[in-house]
Amino acid sequence: MANELYRKLVDMYAAGELPEDLESEMEQAAFADKDLAHDMMTLRTTAQALKAAPQPEFTEESYHRILMKLYTSGVEVKTKSPAPLHLQYNLPMAG
């Protein structure tokens, strides 16, 4: 039962979001379970590498490049905003 709980907490352990007492308890449990130790080590290493990586820069050029790739692959791009209300009804002709 406790081992299942530790497996569910591995993500939080990797992000460093657990309190110190629970983190040390998980590390003690990892001595007995090699799979748990492997998951804890690899996820923490991955999380640290992702935090250390520079943030991607999304520019206007990036937006247009992605949009052109979508167009060339045949994707029909539609906006999520609904049609304006003034375009929904036919207005009478003035005169």
C-alpha positions as CSV (number, residue, x, y, z in Angstrom):
1,M,0.0,0.0,0.0
2,A,2.7,2.5,0.9
3,N,4.7,1.6,-2.1
4,E,1.7,2.5,-4.3
5,L,1.6,5.9,-2.6
6,Y,5.3,6.4,-3.2
7,R,4.8,5.7,-6.9
8,K,2.0,8.3,-7.1
9,L,4.2,10.9,-5.4
10,V,7.3,10.4,-7.7
11,D,6.2,13.4,-9.8
12,M,6.0,15.7,-6.8
13,Y,9.4,14.3,-5.6
14,A,11.0,15.1,-9.0
15,A,9.7,18.7,-8.9
16,G,10.9,19.2,-5.3
17,E,7.3,19.9,-4.0
18,L,7.3,17.4,-1.1
19,P,8.0,18.3,2.5
20,E,11.5,17.2,3.7
21,D,10.1,14.4,6.0
22,L,8.1,12.8,3.2
23,E,11.0,13.2,0.8
24,S,13.4,11.4,3.1
25,E,10.8,8.7,3.7
26,M,10.6,8.2,-0.1
27,E,14.3,8.0,-0.4
28,Q,14.4,5.3,2.4
29,A,11.8,3.3,0.5
30,A,13.8,3.7,-2.7
31,F,16.6,1.7,-1.1
32,A,14.4,-1.4,-1.0
33,D,12.7,-0.8,-4.4
34,K,15.1,-0.4,-7.3
35,D,12.3,0.5,-9.8
36,L,11.1,3.3,-7.5
37,A,14.7,4.5,-7.1
38,H,15.2,4.5,-10.8
39,D,11.9,6.5,-11.4
40,M,12.8,9.0,-8.7
41,M,16.3,9.6,-10.1
42,T,15.4,9.8,-13.7
43,L,12.4,12.1,-13.2
44,R,14.3,14.4,-10.9
45,T,17.2,14.6,-13.4
46,T,14.8,15.3,-16.2
47,A,12.9,18.0,-14.2
48,Q,16.2,19.7,-13.3
49,A,17.3,19.7,-16.9
50,L,14.0,21.2,-18.1
51,K,14.2,23.9,-15.5
52,A,17.7,24.8,-16.5
53,A,17.0,24.9,-20.2
54,P,16.4,28.3,-21.7
55,Q,12.8,29.3,-22.4
56,P,11.8,29.1,-26.1
57,E,11.1,32.4,-27.8
58,F,7.9,32.7,-29.7
59,T,8.1,35.6,-32.2
60,E,5.9,36.9,-35.0
61,E,8.1,35.0,-37.4
62,S,7.6,31.8,-35.5
63,Y,3.9,32.3,-35.6
64,H,3.9,32.8,-39.4
65,R,6.2,29.9,-40.0
66,I,3.9,27.6,-38.0
67,L,0.9,29.0,-39.8
68,M,2.4,28.4,-43.2
69,K,3.3,24.8,-42.3
70,L,-0.3,24.2,-41.3
71,Y,-1.5,25.6,-44.6
72,T,0.8,23.5,-46.6
73,S,-0.2,20.4,-44.8
74,G,-3.8,21.0,-45.7
75,V,-5.1,22.1,-42.3
76,E,-8.1,24.5,-42.4
77,V,-7.4,27.1,-39.8
78,K,-10.5,28.6,-38.1
79,T,-10.7,31.0,-35.3
80,K,-12.6,30.1,-32.1
81,S,-14.3,33.5,-31.9
82,P,-18.0,33.4,-33.0
83,A,-19.2,35.5,-35.9
84,P,-20.2,39.1,-34.8
85,L,-23.8,39.6,-34.1
86,H,-24.2,42.3,-36.7
87,L,-23.4,39.8,-39.5
88,Q,-26.1,37.4,-38.5
89,Y,-29.2,39.4,-39.5
90,N,-30.2,41.0,-42.8
91,L,-30.8,44.7,-42.2
92,P,-33.6,46.4,-44.3
93,M,-32.5,48.7,-47.1
94,A,-32.7,52.3,-46.2
95,G,-34.4,54.5,-48.8
